[in-house]
């Protein structure tokens, strides 16, 4: 029997994130302010925490999980694992070990299907040379999967969200559009293998290339969309980000899916949150929605030029808007 995993969840992938404005209110005042040893903490919503171990070593810690974004259990596991590992790459680290995080409605979905999810996660972790050792599972009315990942980094060569400087280009390492394609898949059952291929591609090579090029500022583009994550980066760095929307790449079929109305509630909330801080010129409503499209296992947004990937804008001194789309 074939099970459509997306039909067992109210949302899908990183579009299930708590809206960014509400999330910031939830965590306001919590601990985690960077100090001598806590190099990256909670202040700006970085992708992972980083703690210095000694002069040339730091430990990286993160966790990420979500509901199914595709129907195939093995692919769901691969996507969720790649997405969790991405947080380590987004701060310039290398993953060492991961533990599984699994919520499963075992009375309505066979445990064998859950086994396929875990197998997919293990295969992606193996590609990353990351050990998988156990984890935690609960009975859950909706299937959920992800990983808690521990990695290492050079404390003097981190990719931070608050380190953007004027005069540098902006590079995006994966095209946008998986959100609307995943929403179409959930609604119709249509499969988009190229979207799965993008979501299961590790950000390892892009992270290493960014560090090799001298980059010091980056984030990954996931549930808050390009606009949301770029707004967080520019706000944390005290700069303005200029985006040439004609330079942003999109997956085949993404515009058609947006035109057909397959836009998630998470994407619309992203746009509502970023719009007051964004100046739009020369763009359509569809352009704005696609720039805010809630990505799952998206690419890296790097301040600096990364060979082989498109430059989509630049960083300038802080102006009236935090993000300008032209």
PyMOL commands that set and color helices and strands:
alter all, ss='L'
color gray80, all
select helices_A, chain A and resi 5-8+13-16+20-27+73-90+111-127+178-188+193-199+204-212+225-237+245-247+254-259+265-275+285-291
alter helices_A, ss='H'
color red, helices_A
select strands_A, chain A and resi 38-40+49-54+57-67+94-104+131-139+144-153+169-172+217-220+239-243+278-280+300-303+310-317+323-325
alter strands_A, ss='S'
color yellow, strands_A
deselect
rebuild
show_as cartoon
